[in-house]
Amino acid sequence: MSGLDRRGFLKLAAAGALGAGLTACGAGDGSDSGGGTSLRYAWWGNNIRQQNYTKALKEFAAKNPGVQVEPEFADYAAFQERMTTQMAARDVADIFWIASPQVLTYHKSKIYRRLDDIPTLNLADYSKQDLESFKIGGELNTMPFGVFVPVIRYNETFAEEDAAELPPADADWDAWAAFLVDYAKDNPNKRIGMPYEADADLPFESWLRQRGEQLWTQDGKAGFTADSLAAWFDWWDRLQKAGAVMSLSEQEGIGPDWAVVGKKVLAKVGNSNHLIDDARMFPDHTFRLRGMPVAKDAQAGHAFLYYPRMAIYQGIDDEKVEAAGKLVGYNTNDPAMIATVGLTMGAPVNPKVFQQALDSATGDAKETLTVVQAGREAERRPRFEAPPGTNTWRTAMGRAAEEIALGRLRTTDGARRLLEEIGAGITRAA
């Protein structure tokens, strides 16, 4: 849940605002008192996202008389736990978001319904290549509803105050590291270069793809070597020892809270969509996005796009399918949805809606869309989803990164153990 205000979500839930959100769209008790179609819609996020999506779903219902929406909201971890329980009971929401480590796990459990036979889901704006890239197991059974890319985000206000001249856009990893070390040693406000985020998954994937490797293979294995993983850990370890990134005590753990560290660092690695929520915490500052550092010998096609996905449950009642198609289409194809929820889950995946948003965007939205546009225009090798059995790999990576940062584990040992743990999970799920 990097970039999300978990504390704020929990406070909101405790205050009962979640219950208010459920009734805002009607049918909070699961009934359909209006005699029309009632759809269960499950998603995750922070309190801001909960409020925005609840509003958007209410707007959808107003535009589609006879269709009501029952929101089922939770934070990221609780969402996955609930999905596991619901899958076991075969009581899954009609429409649901899919956590990235679970895409192929859910597919293996056969809970996705085919989408390209639903007449109310308009796919005309997508190219054949787009639709092929969306498919899982050769079938269009999930639908991306956003797109984002790995980035370095930096505080332009801090850079100006500190008279810091950032490396050029095509700087490699060594040049970026050297800049961070120099900056942390000598800036007038005693700021640190970045938080320690050796467990940042999309930036790590960028590192791998530049080296000619990938996160996952098409046949469902880890697509990277222990050497590449150890080199990634080494990069972060050197920065921490040089004082260029925060210690775990300074950032209060392996998962830095942006509200805490944002006032202390010049930059951070992350995902392009995180700017939208994070910038609101520091409204007097200007933030910029740039692509990840690129190795001098980077392999062609290393750029990639990440798509958050949603699906329709395969057990949905037949009489609800067309209404569900409308709601999926509203999420993916309608500018009105983006106008309400913003870019918190990434840039619009629909090419026409994306261009409309880019043409009218300003500020943080323009910053986000522009960096995604560069990713869309870049040459890209195929990218594959996480195989079954890897749903906890990011937690395991965070654990290894933490042990290395605390000096309890060598980078080579951390890399070996993590790959062994990933492999064991895949084997158990086979």
C-alpha positions as CSV (number, residue, x, y, z in Angstrom):
1,M,0.0,0.0,0.0
2,S,2.9,2.3,-0.7
3,G,1.6,5.9,-1.1
4,L,-1.7,5.3,0.7
5,D,-2.7,6.9,4.0
6,R,-3.5,3.7,5.9
7,R,-3.9,5.6,9.2
8,G,-6.4,7.9,7.7
9,F,-8.4,5.0,6.3
10,L,-8.5,3.2,9.7
11,K,-9.7,6.4,11.4
12,L,-12.4,6.8,8.8
13,A,-13.6,3.2,9.2
14,A,-13.6,3.5,12.9
15,A,-15.8,6.6,12.7
16,G,-18.3,4.7,10.7
17,A,-17.8,6.5,7.4
18,L,-17.5,3.2,5.5
19,G,-21.1,2.4,6.5
20,A,-22.2,5.7,5.2
21,G,-20.4,5.0,1.9
22,L,-22.3,1.7,1.6
23,T,-25.7,3.3,1.9
24,A,-24.8,6.2,-0.3
25,C,-25.3,4.0,-3.4
26,G,-28.3,2.3,-2.0
27,A,-28.7,-1.4,-1.3
28,G,-26.3,-1.3,1.6
29,D,-27.9,-4.4,3.0
30,G,-27.6,-6.3,-0.2
31,S,-31.3,-6.0,-1.1
32,D,-32.6,-4.5,-4.3
33,S,-35.6,-2.5,-3.1
34,G,-35.9,-0.7,-6.4
35,G,-36.8,-3.7,-8.4
36,G,-33.8,-3.3,-10.8
37,T,-30.3,-4.8,-10.9
38,S,-28.0,-4.6,-7.9
39,L,-24.3,-5.1,-8.5
40,R,-21.7,-5.7,-5.8
41,Y,-18.4,-3.8,-6.5
42,A,-15.3,-4.6,-4.5
43,W,-12.1,-2.4,-4.4
44,W,-9.4,-1.2,-2.0
45,G,-7.6,2.0,-1.1
46,N,-7.3,4.8,1.4
47,N,-10.0,7.1,2.7
48,I,-9.7,9.5,-0.2
49,R,-10.2,6.8,-2.8
50,Q,-13.1,5.3,-0.8
51,Q,-14.9,8.7,-0.9
52,N,-14.1,9.4,-4.6
53,Y,-15.1,5.9,-5.8
54,T,-18.3,5.9,-3.7
55,K,-19.3,9.2,-5.3
56,A,-18.4,7.9,-8.8
57,L,-20.5,4.7,-8.3
58,K,-23.4,6.8,-7.1
59,E,-23.1,9.0,-10.3
60,F,-23.1,5.8,-12.4
61,A,-26.3,4.6,-10.7
62,A,-27.9,8.0,-11.4
63,K,-27.0,7.7,-15.1
64,N,-28.3,4.1,-15.3
65,P,-31.8,3.9,-13.8
66,G,-32.6,0.5,-12.5
67,V,-29.0,-0.3,-11.7
68,Q,-27.8,0.0,-8.1
69,V,-24.2,-0.6,-6.8
70,E,-23.3,-2.1,-3.5
71,P,-19.7,-1.0,-2.6
72,E,-17.5,-3.5,-0.8
73,F,-14.4,-1.5,0.3
74,A,-11.3,-2.4,2.4
75,D,-7.7,-1.5,2.6
76,Y,-5.3,-3.5,0.4
77,A,-4.4,-6.3,2.9
78,A,-8.0,-6.7,4.2
79,F,-9.3,-6.8,0.6
80,Q,-7.1,-9.8,-0.3
81,E,-8.1,-11.6,2.9
82,R,-11.8,-11.0,2.2
83,M,-11.4,-12.3,-1.4
84,T,-9.8,-15.5,-0.1
85,T,-12.8,-16.1,2.2
86,Q,-15.3,-15.2,-0.5
87,M,-13.7,-17.4,-3.1
88,A,-13.9,-20.3,-0.7
89,A,-17.6,-19.6,-0.2
90,R,-18.2,-18.9,-3.9
91,D,-19.6,-15.5,-2.8
92,V,-17.4,-13.1,-4.7
93,A,-18.6,-9.6,-5.6
94,D,-20.0,-9.2,-9.1
95,I,-17.2,-6.8,-10.1
96,F,-13.9,-6.7,-8.2
97,W,-10.4,-5.3,-8.4
98,I,-7.5,-7.7,-8.6
99,A,-4.3,-7.3,-6.5
100,S,-1.3,-7.7,-8.7
101,P,0.1,-10.8,-7.0
102,Q,-3.2,-12.5,-7.4
103,V,-4.0,-12.1,-11.1
104,L,-2.9,-15.6,-12.1
105,T,-3.9,-17.1,-8.8
106,Y,-7.5,-16.0,-9.3
107,H,-7.3,-17.1,-12.9
108,K,-6.3,-20.6,-11.7
109,S,-9.3,-20.6,-9.4
110,K,-11.5,-19.8,-12.4
111,I,-13.3,-16.8,-11.0
112,Y,-13.0,-14.6,-14.0
113,R,-15.9,-14.3,-16.5
114,R,-15.1,-13.7,-20.2
115,L,-15.6,-10.0,-21.2
116,D,-15.5,-9.7,-24.9
117,D,-19.0,-11.3,-25.4
118,I,-20.7,-8.6,-23.3
119,P,-22.5,-6.2,-25.7
120,T,-22.6,-3.4,-23.2
121,L,-18.8,-3.3,-22.8
122,N,-17.5,-1.2,-25.7
123,L,-14.0,-2.2,-26.7
124,A,-13.9,-0.2,-30.0
125,D,-11.3,2.3,-28.8
126,Y,-8.7,-0.4,-28.2
127,S,-6.3,-1.7,-30.8
128,K,-6.0,-5.4,-31.4
129,Q,-2.5,-5.2,-29.9
130,D,-4.0,-3.6,-26.8
131,L,-6.6,-6.3,-26.3
132,E,-4.1,-9.0,-26.8
133,S,-1.9,-7.5,-24.2
134,F,-4.8,-7.5,-21.7
135,K,-5.6,-11.2,-22.1
136,I,-4.9,-13.8,-19.4
137,G,-4.5,-17.4,-20.6
138,G,-5.5,-16.3,-24.1
139,E,-8.8,-14.9,-23.1
140,L,-10.0,-11.3,-22.4
141,N,-11.2,-12.1,-18.9
142,T,-9.9,-9.1,-16.9
143,M,-9.9,-5.4,-17.9
144,P,-7.2,-2.9,-17.0
145,F,-8.7,0.3,-15.7
146,G,-5.5,2.3,-15.3
147,V,-1.9,2.4,-16.3
148,F,1.2,3.6,-14.5
149,V,5.0,3.3,-14.7
150,P,7.9,3.3,-12.2
151,V,9.4,6.8,-11.6
152,I,11.6,8.9,-9.4
153,R,9.6,11.7,-7.8
154,Y,11.4,14.7,-6.6
155,N,10.4,17.8,-4.7
156,E,11.2,20.7,-7.0
157,T,10.6,23.2,-4.2
158,F,13.4,21.5,-2.1
159,A,15.7,21.4,-5.1
160,E,15.3,25.1,-5.7
161,E,15.8,25.9,-2.0
162,D,18.9,23.8,-1.8
163,A,20.3,24.9,-5.2
164,A,20.5,21.2,-6.2
165,E,21.1,20.5,-9.9
166,L,19.7,17.1,-10.6
167,P,21.4,14.7,-13.1
168,P,20.1,14.7,-16.7
169,A,17.1,12.7,-17.6
170,D,19.2,9.9,-19.2
171,A,21.5,9.5,-16.1
172,D,22.4,6.0,-15.2
173,W,22.1,4.4,-11.7
174,D,25.7,5.2,-10.8
175,A,25.2,8.9,-11.7
176,W,22.0,9.1,-9.7
177,A,23.6,7.4,-6.7
178,A,26.6,9.8,-6.9
179,F,24.2,12.8,-6.9
180,L,22.3,11.5,-3.9
181,V,25.5,11.0,-1.9
182,D,26.7,14.5,-2.8
183,Y,23.4,16.1,-2.0
184,A,23.0,14.4,1.4
185,K,26.5,15.5,2.4
186,D,26.1,19.1,1.4
187,N,22.7,20.8,1.4
188,P,21.8,23.8,3.5
189,N,18.6,22.3,5.0
190,K,20.2,19.0,6.1
191,R,17.9,16.9,4.0
192,I,18.5,13.3,2.9
193,G,18.4,12.1,-0.7
194,M,15.6,9.5,-0.5
195,P,13.9,7.0,1.8
196,Y,15.3,3.5,1.9
197,E,13.0,1.5,-0.4
198,A,14.9,-1.6,-1.5
199,D,11.6,-3.4,-1.6
200,A,10.0,-1.1,-4.2
201,D,8.7,-3.6,-6.7
202,L,8.1,-1.6,-9.9
203,P,11.5,0.2,-9.7
204,F,13.1,-3.2,-9.1
205,E,11.4,-4.6,-12.1
206,S,12.8,-1.7,-14.1
207,W,16.3,-2.6,-12.9
208,L,15.8,-6.2,-14.0
209,R,14.5,-5.4,-17.4
210,Q,17.4,-3.1,-18.1
211,R,19.6,-6.1,-17.4
212,G,17.8,-8.3,-19.9
213,E,15.9,-10.1,-17.1
214,Q,12.3,-9.8,-16.0
215,L,10.3,-10.2,-12.9
216,W,8.3,-13.2,-14.0
217,T,8.5,-15.6,-17.0
218,Q,5.7,-16.6,-19.3
219,D,5.8,-20.1,-17.9
220,G,5.3,-18.9,-14.3
221,K,8.8,-18.7,-12.8
222,A,11.0,-16.0,-11.3
223,G,12.6,-14.3,-14.3
224,F,15.7,-13.0,-12.5
225,T,18.9,-14.2,-11.1
226,A,20.3,-14.0,-7.6
227,D,23.1,-11.9,-9.0
228,S,20.8,-9.2,-10.3
229,L,18.8,-9.2,-7.0
230,A,22.0,-8.9,-5.0
231,A,23.2,-6.1,-7.1
232,W,19.9,-4.2,-6.5
233,F,20.3,-4.7,-2.7
234,D,23.9,-3.6,-3.0
235,W,22.9,-0.3,-4.7
236,W,20.6,0.5,-1.8
237,D,23.1,-0.7,0.8
238,R,25.8,1.6,-0.5
239,L,23.5,4.5,-0.4
240,Q,22.4,3.8,3.1
241,K,26.0,3.4,4.4
242,A,26.8,6.8,2.7
243,G,23.9,8.5,4.4
244,A,22.2,9.2,1.1
245,V,19.1,7.4,2.0
246,M,17.3,7.2,5.3
247,S,18.0,4.6,8.0
248,L,15.1,2.4,9.1
249,S,15.0,4.3,12.4
250,E,14.8,7.6,10.6
251,Q,11.9,6.5,8.4
252,E,10.3,4.4,11.2
253,G,10.5,1.0,9.4
254,I,10.9,-0.6,6.0
255,G,7.6,0.9,4.7
256,P,8.2,4.7,5.0
257,D,5.1,6.8,5.8
258,W,5.2,9.6,3.2
259,A,3.5,12.0,5.6
260,V,6.6,11.6,7.8
261,V,9.5,11.3,5.4
262,G,8.2,13.7,2.7
263,K,9.4,16.7,4.7
264,K,12.9,15.2,5.0
265,V,13.9,13.9,1.6
266,L,14.5,15.4,-1.8
267,A,13.2,12.4,-3.8
268,K,11.9,8.9,-3.8
269,V,11.3,5.9,-6.1
270,G,7.8,4.7,-6.7
271,N,4.9,4.5,-9.1
272,S,3.6,7.4,-11.2
273,N,0.1,7.3,-9.8
274,H,1.3,7.8,-6.2
275,L,1.9,11.5,-6.9
276,I,-1.8,12.2,-7.0
277,D,-2.5,11.4,-3.4
278,D,1.0,12.1,-2.0
279,A,1.2,15.7,-3.3
280,R,-1.9,16.6,-1.3
281,M,0.0,16.1,1.9
282,F,2.4,19.0,0.9
283,P,0.2,21.5,-1.0
284,D,2.8,24.2,-0.8
285,H,5.4,22.1,-2.6
286,T,5.8,21.3,-6.3
287,F,6.7,17.8,-7.3
288,R,8.1,16.5,-10.5
289,L,8.3,13.0,-12.0
290,R,11.1,11.5,-14.1
291,G,11.8,8.1,-15.4
292,M,14.0,5.6,-13.6
293,P,17.8,5.8,-14.2
294,V,18.8,3.8,-17.2
295,A,21.9,1.7,-17.3
296,K,24.4,2.5,-20.1
297,D,24.1,-1.0,-21.4
298,A,20.3,-1.3,-20.9
299,Q,18.6,-3.9,-23.0
300,A,16.2,-2.8,-25.7
301,G,12.5,-2.9,-24.7
302,H,13.1,-2.5,-21.0
303,A,10.3,0.0,-20.5
304,F,7.0,-1.4,-19.3
305,L,3.5,-0.5,-18.4
306,Y,1.7,-1.7,-15.3
307,Y,-2.1,-2.2,-15.4
308,P,-4.3,-2.5,-12.4
309,R,-7.1,-4.9,-13.4
310,M,-10.7,-5.6,-12.6
311,A,-12.9,-8.5,-13.4
312,I,-16.5,-9.8,-13.5
313,Y,-17.1,-12.8,-11.4
314,Q,-17.8,-16.0,-13.3
315,G,-20.6,-16.9,-11.0
316,I,-22.5,-13.6,-11.7
317,D,-26.3,-14.1,-12.4
318,D,-26.9,-14.0,-16.2
319,E,-29.4,-11.2,-15.8
320,K,-26.7,-8.9,-14.3
321,V,-24.1,-9.4,-17.0
322,E,-25.1,-6.5,-19.2
323,A,-25.4,-4.1,-16.2
324,A,-21.9,-5.3,-15.1
325,G,-20.6,-4.6,-18.6
326,K,-21.9,-1.0,-18.3
327,L,-20.1,-0.6,-15.0
328,V,-16.8,-2.0,-16.2
329,G,-17.1,0.3,-19.3
330,Y,-17.8,3.3,-17.0
331,N,-14.6,2.5,-15.1
332,T,-12.5,2.1,-18.3
333,N,-14.0,4.2,-21.0
334,D,-15.9,7.2,-19.5
335,P,-14.2,10.5,-18.9
336,A,-16.8,11.2,-16.2
337,M,-15.4,8.5,-14.0
338,I,-11.8,9.9,-14.3
339,A,-13.2,13.4,-13.5
340,T,-14.6,12.1,-10.2
341,V,-11.9,9.6,-9.1
342,G,-8.8,11.3,-10.5
343,L,-5.7,9.4,-11.4
344,T,-5.1,7.7,-8.1
345,M,-5.2,4.3,-9.9
346,G,-3.2,5.4,-12.8
347,A,-3.7,7.2,-16.1
348,P,-6.7,6.2,-18.3
349,V,-6.1,2.9,-20.2
350,N,-8.5,3.9,-22.9
351,P,-6.4,5.7,-25.6
352,K,-9.0,8.3,-26.5
353,V,-9.8,9.1,-22.8
354,F,-6.1,9.2,-22.1
355,Q,-5.5,11.8,-24.8
356,Q,-8.5,13.9,-23.7
357,A,-7.2,13.9,-20.2
358,L,-3.7,14.8,-21.3
359,D,-4.9,17.7,-23.5
360,S,-6.7,19.3,-20.6
361,A,-4.4,18.3,-17.7
362,T,-2.5,20.7,-15.5
363,G,-0.3,20.4,-12.4
364,D,0.1,16.9,-10.8
365,A,-2.3,15.3,-13.3
366,K,-0.2,16.6,-16.3
367,E,3.0,15.4,-14.6
368,T,1.5,11.9,-14.2
369,L,0.1,11.7,-17.7
370,T,3.2,13.0,-19.4
371,V,5.5,10.4,-17.8
372,V,3.0,7.6,-18.6
373,Q,2.8,8.9,-22.2
374,A,6.6,8.4,-22.5
375,G,6.2,4.8,-21.3
376,R,3.4,4.2,-23.8
377,E,5.5,5.4,-26.7
378,A,8.6,3.5,-25.7
379,E,9.6,0.1,-27.2
380,R,8.5,-2.6,-24.8
381,R,9.2,-6.3,-24.4
382,P,6.3,-8.4,-23.1
383,R,5.6,-8.4,-19.4
384,F,4.0,-11.3,-17.5
385,E,1.9,-11.4,-14.4
386,A,3.0,-13.0,-11.1
387,P,2.4,-16.8,-11.0
388,P,0.3,-18.5,-8.4
389,G,2.1,-18.9,-5.1
390,T,3.8,-15.5,-5.2
391,N,1.1,-13.5,-3.4
392,T,3.5,-12.8,-0.5
393,W,6.7,-12.2,-2.5
394,R,6.7,-8.4,-1.9
395,T,6.4,-9.0,1.9
396,A,9.3,-11.4,1.7
397,M,11.3,-8.9,-0.3
398,G,10.6,-6.2,2.3
399,R,11.7,-8.6,5.0
400,A,15.0,-9.3,3.2
401,A,15.6,-5.6,2.6
402,E,15.0,-4.9,6.2
403,E,17.5,-7.5,7.4
404,I,20.1,-6.2,5.1
405,A,19.5,-2.6,6.2
406,L,19.9,-3.6,9.8
407,G,23.2,-5.4,9.0
408,R,21.9,-8.8,9.9
409,L,22.1,-10.3,6.4
410,R,24.5,-10.0,3.5
411,T,23.0,-8.9,0.2
412,T,24.0,-12.1,-1.5
413,D,22.4,-14.2,1.3
414,G,19.3,-12.1,1.2
415,A,19.0,-12.5,-2.6
416,R,19.5,-16.3,-2.4
417,R,16.9,-16.7,0.4
418,L,14.3,-14.6,-1.3
419,L,14.6,-16.5,-4.6
420,E,14.4,-19.8,-2.6
421,E,11.2,-18.6,-0.9
422,I,9.7,-17.4,-4.1
423,G,10.5,-20.7,-5.8
424,A,9.0,-22.7,-2.9
425,G,5.8,-20.7,-3.1
426,I,5.5,-21.4,-6.8
427,T,6.1,-25.1,-6.3
428,R,3.5,-25.4,-3.5
429,A,0.9,-23.7,-5.7
430,A,1.6,-25.9,-8.7
